[in-house]
Amino acid sequence: MMHVRFDAADQGSSGLPCAPALPDALRLPYAHRLSHAPALSALIAALLLAGCGGGGGGDETAAATTTPPGTLPPVTLPVVPSVVAEDPLARYQWHLLNTGQDALSSTRPVAGVDLNLGTLYDSGVRGTGVSVAVLDTGLDIRHEDLQANVAIGGSINFRNGSGDPTSASTGGDHGTSVAGVVAARAWNGLGGRGVAPEAVLHGFNFLVAPTLANELASFGGAAQAAPVQVFNLSYGEDLSEVAVVSADELAAREQVMASSRVGRGGIYVKSAGNGFFSIDGVDCSVAQRLGVSCGNTNLETSSNLVSMTVVGSVNAAGRRASYSSQGASLAVMGLGGEFGENRAQAPGQADVAYQPALLTTDYSGCDKGYHRTVGTPANPLDLVGPSPLDPSCNYTAIFNGTSAAAPTVAGVAALMLQVNPQLSQREVQYLLATTARRIDYPGTPVQFQGVAVYDGWVVNGARRAFSNSYGFGVVDAQAAVAAARSFTPLAPRRQIDWQTAAPATPVPIPFRDGAGTAGSLPISVGASLTVESVQVAFNTTHRRPANLRVALISPSGTRSILVWPFSGIRPLTGSTTAGFGSDRMLTNAFLDENAQGTWRLEVVDVTAASGTSPSQLVSWSLRVTGR
């Protein structure tokens, strides 16, 4: 069974649950935990027969049904009236076009920090006809600025078995705000607009009934999800331990993901997490002083799937957003902003609170949503109850987090697929990565008493620059669409399956003066293959993982830090686990390098100046995906 925690973070004066908390606990409603899955063959068979998975699991999902509706109308595209009118709130959407304008917060955005849409809309590139699924808490399918784009018969409510995923909550509906970032309708005289304002929306309220079967149904296994080309996953977990997931569960995900879009693979866009400053119950004070992330994207298994595009968040000043987690599995950055508050309405907050957030759709009406008749004011739009800018309370300007950044990238992916629907998942991710813009370059490396903790931007052996803070950089819509138009398909996917180094005598883990090959094990790859991603598994006997740096070094000499010291990984307790390890981590840092040659996994304990830790590196395994 899959358990989902969808936390409502403390918002200080605003009391709004859609965003990370202010710096004492910067995190967003963002979590899933995996513990058990049915056998793969039974699961896939059930999906094929029923067209969808069951609900259930936990107190919050007790009312969920075990099957979605048995029969729904065929999925059809919405009929859109040909209305052309300016969208009154679009001028505040700095992530679409940033001239340094008023964004409703006290601090204005830095001009030019946007998606670089340029003339795409004027040239007719608006995501027209591209289907995007929002896997979330719900989707207000009758919202005035979304309903024209909602696929008829294309959604599932896993709680009650209907085709209407509109949330029953009176609080903000996270999924409705995500959907607005992707595809709020443009030029209809209402609200703002989405990145792909003519994309087709499908809603799956998977987070209210978070079983594996329901996730796979939403991934394309259900008939309602079969037409979907882009899947937005603004959920996950900022973990303090490595998630343990069965091989069958991983295989089930990979099978459904690979088979979607008639074998081209769906574009699965996932938020990276909001754990830079803190994780519940973990002391990350040293990481905070050093300026490195408490949370690590590599601890969550779904972020380490080769078909997952993991997205971090950049703010309106063009830097990593204060909450955005670091990790080697990052692919690119979207625009998620900060907290969107204004001193006139919300005095007394930290400075970061007054930087722009995103303006998007909110749950319809003043009796529910983020902008409603209870709470405290945040900015000129998000007052308590109706505001002159939003008298219907249908919009909010405080949406942020990697949950907001991911749908900006999902929207760009929809623009790319409009101009070239033949692109595979691999090709979309490759183009997003290779057209992304470097920011905060070359970055500031961080060391702890001579040991590298964070390398800043690293240029690999194929001249591709990568950062654990930024992935390959911020998405560039114009460049990505232009590349998609003229792209020569990648060579077929190849994979060097798991190779393992497991010496009869485990390797001692050195303390921080370890030099040369101390604390490392080699694996030799004989095949010549151009790298797209690399996955790693490893086992140690070390029981305090926050003391360790785990790094992978390629044959070209490129180093990718998979685990850094002082992060929020808890010490191991009890006797059921021999030591710290992982069944799967992923790094994108070696893009386009040649896999041939000797790879090394290096483990160092940074807590003592010299000598050797009593712990050992027992084994590790490598899998390379590329062409």
QUISULCOR-V475370 format. One line per field, one symbol per residue. ss: DSSP state (H for helix, E for strand, - for the rest). phi: phi as a letter, one per 30 degrees, with the letter a starting at -180 (. if undefined). psi: psi as a letter, one per 30 degrees, with the letter a starting at -180 (. if undefined). A space follows every 50 residues. Layout:
ss->???
phi->???
psi->???
//
This chain:
ss->-EE-------------------HHH-------EE-----HHHHHHHHHHH --------HHH--------------E--------E----HHH-------- ------------------------------EEEEE-----------HHHE -E---E-----------------HHHHHHHHHH----E-----------E EEEE-HHH---HHHHHHHHHH-HHH----EEEE-------------HHHH HHHHHHHHH-------EEEEE-------------HHHHHH-----EHHH- HHHH---EEEEEEE-----E-----E---EEEEEE--------------- HHHH---EEEE-------------------------E--E----EEEEE- -HHHHHHHHHHHHHHHHHH-----HHHHHHHHHHH-E--------EEE-- EEEE--EEE-----EEE---E--E--HHHHHHHHH--------EEEEEEE E-----EEEEE--------EEEEEE----EEEEEEEEEEE----HHHEEE EEE-----EEEEE-----------------EEEEEEE------E--EEEE EEEEE------EEEEEEEEEEEEEEE-
phi->.ccccbdcddciddicddbdddedadaceaabbcbabdeedddddddddc iacdcjjiddcdddddbdedbbeedbddccddcbadcdcddcddddbcci ddciddcdddejdadhdhcedddjdbieiddbcccadladdceecbedcd ddicbbcddcicccdedcdcddceddddddddaedchcibhcacdcdbdc cbcbdeddbdcdddddeddkddedceddcbccccaladdcaddcbddddd ddddddddddhhididcccbddjbcedabeibdcddedddicdddbeddc eddcddccccbcbccdcibedecddclddecbcccbiccicbedcbdicd eddccdcccadbedjdcajdcbdbjbdbadddddiebedbdchcbbbbda jddddedddeddeddddddbddddeedddddeddcdcdbhcdicdbbbhj cdcbcidbcddciccbbdcbickdebdddddddddcddeddedbbcdecb cbddceddddddcebicdibbcbccddcbddcabcbbabbcdcbdddccc bccdedjdcbddbcdiddddddbicdcdadaadabbbcdceiddddkccb ccbbccdbdajbdddbddaabbbccaa
psi->kkkkkikjlkgbffgkgfllllffijlljjkkkkfkklkeeeeeeeeeef glllaljlefgffklfklkekllkklkljkkikjlkjfffffiffejjgg lkgflekllkkfiafhfbgeefggjggkfkkkkjjafajjfgkfgeefgk kkgglkjfeggagjgkkglfakjeeeeeeeeehkklhggkbblleifglk kkkjheffiileeeeeeffffleffefkekkkihlakjlglkkjkleeee eeeeeeeeflhhffkljjkkkflhgeelkkgkjgeeeeefhlkelkfffk effgkfgkjkkakkaffglklffkkllffkelkajfacfglkfefilgll effglkakkaklkklfflaejaglallelfeiljaklefiffhglkggka lffeeefeeeeeeeeefefiffkleeeeeeeeefflkklhkgljlkljhf kkekgbkkjafggkkkkfefbfakkjeeeeeeeeegkkkllkklkjlkkk jilejlkkjlafgklbgkglklkkkfkjkkkelkkkklklgkgifffkkk kkklffgkkjjekllgahklkklagfkelkakfjlkkgfgkglkfkakkk kkkkkgflelakkflljelllkkkkb.
//
